[in-house]
Amino acid sequence: MPAEQALADLNERLESASPQEVLRWAHDELGSGVALMSSFGLEDMALLDMLWRITPQARVMTLDTQRLPTETYTLFDQATARYGIKIEAFYPNMDDVRAMVEERGYNLFYKGVDNRKMCCAVRKVEPLGRALSSVDGWITGLRRDQGMDRGSIDIVEWDAAHDAYKISPLANWTFDQVREYIDENSVPYNELHDKGFPSLGCAPCTRAVQPGEDIRAGRWWWESDPNAKECGLHIVEAATHTPAV
C-alpha cells in the first residue's frame, strides 16, 4: 500500500497530465502487472487504443456476465482483430448463477434493488475479485462528470479491497472528449452507442436514453434512486468473493 502523502503527490502531478501520460506512468510503474478492466464502452475503447499504442502487449480483461448484448460480443471480436489482443474474460461461477436463478428467477433484478445487487454480485463483483487477484493495478474508464460517487475520484487511488492501484486516466475528461478521440482515431466501438446508449451493461438492465436525460439514466431505469446506478464494481467497500445466494 502506498503512503498517503506519496499518493497525494502523485495525483497532484498527474492531474494536469494527459490520459496517455497517466497510462505511460502505469506501464512504467507496474509493467505487466497492470490491466485494463474493460466493459467495452466508449471510454474503455479509447483507453484500449491509447494503451495499445504504448504497449501492444497490453493486458485487457473483461467480465462476461453471460447476459451481454450481442453487439458487445461483436465488439470483442472487432477489438481482437484490430489490436491483436487476447481478451482475458472472467465468467460468473455457474453454481452460484444456478442457485440464484432457481431461488429467485432469471430476471430477478426487476423485483427489487436487493435482487439486482445480488445478480450484480454473482455476475460481476465475484468475477472481478478473481480477475484482480492477478494484478497490481487496474485501469478503469471512470469519469468525474458521470456523477454519483464518481465525481470525487482521484486519477490514481489505492483499492484496498483488491490490494491494487485503481487508475482512472479519463477522470477529468468529458464525454465529448472521449467521443472526439474515438472519431479522430477511427477506434471501433459498440454500435449501440449510435442508438442512444451512452452507457452499456447487461442487455436486460440497459436501455437507450432520451435527449436531455442523464447518461446513466438507461442503467436499471426501473429503480427510483438516480444516485444508486452502480453495480458494486466501483464501491469502496471490500469486495465479496463468496456471494450469498
KOLVEXPA-493119 format. One record per residue (C-alpha): residue number from 0; x, y, z. Coordinates in pm, 1 decimal. Each point is the difference from the previous one (the first is absolute). Layout:
<dolums>
(NUM,(X,Y,Z)) ...
</dolums>
This chain:
<dolums>
(0,(0.0,0.0,0.0)) (1,(149.3,336.5,-97.4)) (2,(48.8,271.4,259.5)) (3,(-289.5,245.8,11.5)) (4,(221.7,300.4,-68.7)) (5,(175.0,-172.3,-288.3)) (6,(-337.6,-75.1,-157.8)) (7,(-112.6,359.2,49.2)) (8,(319.7,129.0,-161.9)) (9,(-44.7,-239.0,-290.9)) (10,(-356.3,116.7,-60.1)) (11,(105.5,362.8,13.2)) (12,(256.9,-71.5,-269.8)) (13,(-234.1,-204.7,-220.3)) (14,(-301.4,230.8,29.0)) (15,(131.2,211.0,-287.5)) (16,(137.7,-297.5,-194.2)) (17,(-162.8,-140.7,-312.6)) (18,(-164.3,-344.3,18.9)) (19,(289.5,-134.1,-206.0)) (20,(248.4,132.2,256.3)) (21,(-196.3,-166.3,279.4)) (22,(2.9,-327.7,-191.2)) (23,(373.4,37.4,-61.7)) (24,(50.7,44.4,374.5)) (25,(-205.6,-314.0,66.5)) (26,(196.6,-199.2,-257.2)) (27,(338.8,120.6,122.9)) (28,(-92.2,-51.8,365.5)) (29,(-187.4,-331.5,-19.2)) (30,(91.9,-160.4,-333.4)) (31,(-198.1,-317.0,-67.6)) (32,(-148.4,34.3,347.9)) (33,(-250.0,257.2,-126.7)) (34,(-309.2,-83.3,-206.3)) (35,(-285.4,189.3,-158.4)) (36,(-326.8,-127.2,145.6)) (37,(-230.2,67.0,-291.1)) (38,(-375.6,-5.4,-47.3)) (39,(70.4,99.1,-363.0)) (40,(-187.0,327.9,25.6)) (41,(126.9,314.2,-172.1)) (42,(233.4,91.7,285.6)) (43,(154.0,-345.1,14.8)) (44,(51.1,-16.7,-375.3)) (45,(176.4,338.3,5.9)) (46,(223.7,-125.9,281.4)) (47,(68.0,-325.5,-183.6)) (48,(115.4,193.6,-306.1)) (49,(222.0,227.5,211.7)) (50,(148.6,-287.8,199.6)) (51,(62.6,-211.7,-308.7)) (52,(199.4,285.9,-151.1)) (53,(220.6,-3.9,311.6)) (54,(31.3,-377.3,18.9)) (55,(-152.1,-242.2,-254.6)) (56,(23.4,-264.6,272.9)) (57,(-255.2,184.9,211.8)) (58,(-208.9,-220.5,226.5)) (59,(-375.2,40.2,-51.9)) (60,(-250.1,-165.7,231.7)) (61,(-377.2,-11.7,-14.7)) (62,(-285.7,-141.4,204.1)) (63,(-223.6,-215.1,-217.7)) (64,(-320.6,-19.3,201.2)) (65,(-154.7,-235.0,-260.9)) (66,(-276.4,258.7,-52.0)) (67,(176.7,263.4,-209.3)) (68,(-151.4,142.0,-320.0)) (69,(93.2,-171.7,-324.3)) (70,(155.2,328.3,-114.7)) (71,(246.7,-15.6,289.6)) (72,(115.4,-348.1,-97.2)) (73,(43.3,125.6,-356.0)) (74,(227.7,274.6,130.6)) (75,(208.0,-259.3,187.0)) (76,(79.1,-157.5,-337.3)) (77,(61.9,335.8,-168.2)) (78,(241.4,112.2,274.1)) (79,(185.9,-331.0,-12.5)) (80,(44.5,32.9,-376.1)) (81,(94.6,369.0,6.0)) (82,(252.3,-8.6,285.2)) (83,(117.1,-360.5,-0.5)) (84,(-82.9,-33.6,368.4)) (85,(-113.0,-300.0,197.6)) (86,(-293.2,100.9,216.8)) (87,(19.7,-150.3,347.0)) (88,(-367.2,-77.1,63.7)) (89,(-128.7,-84.7,346.3)) (90,(-332.3,-175.5,41.8)) (91,(-235.9,-40.0,294.8)) (92,(13.9,-316.2,207.3)) (93,(-273.6,-203.6,-163.6)) (94,(-91.3,-180.1,322.4)) (95,(-74.3,342.5,153.3)) (96,(-199.7,101.3,-308.6)) (97,(-201.2,-322.8,9.9)) (98,(-82.6,38.2,369.7)) (99,(-99.7,363.7,-46.5)) (100,(-222.7,-68.6,-298.6)) (101,(-167.1,-302.4,159.2)) (102,(-81.0,203.3,309.8)) (103,(-100.2,334.1,-151.1)) (104,(-48.6,-41.0,-374.1)) (105,(187.8,98.2,-314.8)) (106,(-105.1,365.1,7.8)) (107,(16.5,44.5,375.7)) (108,(151.9,347.9,-34.8)) (109,(-337.3,148.0,-97.3)) (110,(-144.2,-106.7,335.8)) (111,(191.2,234.7,230.1)) (112,(334.1,165.7,65.8)) (113,(120.1,-280.9,226.9)) (114,(-60.2,-252.9,-275.2)) (115,(177.9,220.2,-252.3)) (116,(299.3,39.8,228.4)) (117,(8.8,-376.4,50.4)) (118,(9.3,-57.5,-374.5)) (119,(278.8,256.4,-41.7)) (120,(193.0,-160.7,285.9)) (121,(-19.1,-342.6,-161.3)) (122,(57.1,104.0,-359.9)) (123,(244.0,290.1,48.7)) (124,(144.2,59.3,345.8)) (125,(116.0,-355.9,72.5)) (126,(163.5,-42.0,-344.2)) (127,(167.0,339.9,42.7)) (128,(161.4,-122.0,320.5)) (129,(144.7,-299.6,-182.3)) (130,(120.0,215.6,-288.4)) (131,(175.3,255.2,217.9)) (132,(175.5,-262.5,210.7)) (133,(258.3,-18.6,-280.3)) (134,(76.7,373.1,-36.3)) (135,(170.3,282.1,188.2)) (136,(-217.1,264.0,-162.8)) (137,(-314.9,27.6,-209.3)) (138,(-96.5,267.8,-249.5)) (139,(-359.2,121.8,-14.8)) (140,(-196.6,231.7,-226.7)) (141,(-159.0,196.4,286.6)) (142,(-56.7,372.0,-50.4)) (143,(-93.3,258.5,260.9)) (144,(-277.0,143.6,-214.8)) (145,(-185.1,-332.7,15.7)) (146,(-131.6,113.4,337.0)) (147,(-76.6,-198.3,317.9)) (148,(308.1,-85.5,205.6)) (149,(208.2,20.0,-317.8)) (150,(1.6,378.0,26.5)) (151,(275.5,-7.7,260.7)) (152,(229.6,-272.1,-133.5)) (153,(374.7,50.4,-19.4)) (154,(195.6,-101.0,-306.4)) (155,(192.2,-255.5,205.1)) (156,(-156.6,-158.2,308.0)) (157,(89.9,-290.2,223.3)) (158,(-262.4,-273.9,-23.9)) (159,(35.5,-167.0,338.9)) (160,(-268.0,-258.2,-82.4)) (161,(218.8,-140.4,-278.1)) (162,(342.7,106.6,126.9)) (163,(74.8,186.7,-321.8)) (164,(17.7,343.6,-155.3)) (165,(-320.4,118.4,-167.1)) (166,(85.4,232.1,-286.4)) (167,(-249.2,226.2,-180.2)) (168,(187.6,184.3,-277.3)) (169,(-319.8,161.5,-131.8)) (170,(-112.9,131.8,339.3)) (171,(4.5,364.5,-109.4)) (172,(-113.7,-56.2,-359.0)) (173,(-352.3,63.7,-129.2)) (174,(-216.5,-231.0,-207.9)) (175,(56.2,228.5,-300.5)) (176,(377.2,-34.7,34.6)) (177,(-30.9,-377.6,3.6)) (178,(-221.6,4.2,-306.3)) (179,(240.3,232.7,-179.9)) (180,(290.9,-235.8,67.9)) (181,(-200.0,-297.1,-129.9)) (182,(-90.4,182.2,-321.2)) (183,(343.6,151.0,-66.1)) (184,(176.9,-334.5,42.6)) (185,(-261.4,-220.9,-170.7)) (186,(-30.1,-213.1,311.5)) (187,(-256.9,-281.6,-30.8)) (188,(-291.1,37.9,238.9)) (189,(-328.4,-159.3,96.3)) (190,(-268.1,81.2,-257.6)) (191,(-251.7,43.5,283.0)) (192,(162.7,337.4,70.4)) (193,(-150.5,120.5,-327.3)) (194,(-343.5,-114.8,116.0)) (195,(-19.6,211.4,314.8)) (196,(199.1,-213.4,243.1)) (197,(267.4,219.5,167.8)) (198,(55.2,-261.6,272.9)) (199,(8.6,-374.3,-59.3)) (200,(-49.9,-296.5,228.3)) (201,(-197.8,-321.6,-8.1)) (202,(-271.3,-12.9,-266.0)) (203,(-304.1,-19.7,231.6)) (204,(131.4,277.9,225.2)) (205,(88.1,265.1,-259.7)) (206,(-218.1,211.5,-227.0)) (207,(47.3,299.3,-228.9)) (208,(-42.2,345.8,153.2)) (209,(-198.5,293.2,-131.1)) (210,(158.7,335.8,-92.6)) (211,(65.5,195.6,317.8)) (212,(-6.0,-303.5,227.9)) (213,(294.6,-76.9,226.5)) (214,(254.7,-229.9,-165.3)) (215,(-60.2,-262.8,269.8)) (216,(-378.8,18.0,-28.9)) (217,(-6.7,-310.5,-215.7)) (218,(156.9,-219.0,266.4)) (219,(-253.3,-177.1,229.3)) (220,(-254.7,257.8,-116.1)) (221,(-283.3,-161.0,199.8)) (222,(167.0,97.0,330.0)) (223,(-105.1,328.1,158.9)) (224,(332.8,115.4,146.8)) (225,(208.3,175.1,-270.4)) (226,(304.0,3.3,230.1)) (227,(12.5,-378.0,34.6)) (228,(95.0,-86.5,-356.4)) (229,(295.7,-217.9,97.8)) (230,(44.1,-375.9,-24.2)) (231,(255.5,-30.3,278.9)) (232,(319.0,-3.4,-207.4)) (233,(90.0,355.2,99.1)) (234,(-121.1,4.2,359.2)) (235,(275.3,67.5,251.4)) (236,(-113.3,-276.2,235.4)) (237,(193.0,-325.1,3.6)) (238,(-90.5,-234.1,-283.2)) (239,(-199.5,-312.5,71.0)) (240,(165.8,-313.0,-133.6)) (241,(-270.1,-240.8,112.0)) (242,(-337.8,150.9,-82.8)) (243,(-297.5,-123.5,198.2)) (244,(-269.7,-146.1,-219.8)) 
</dolums>
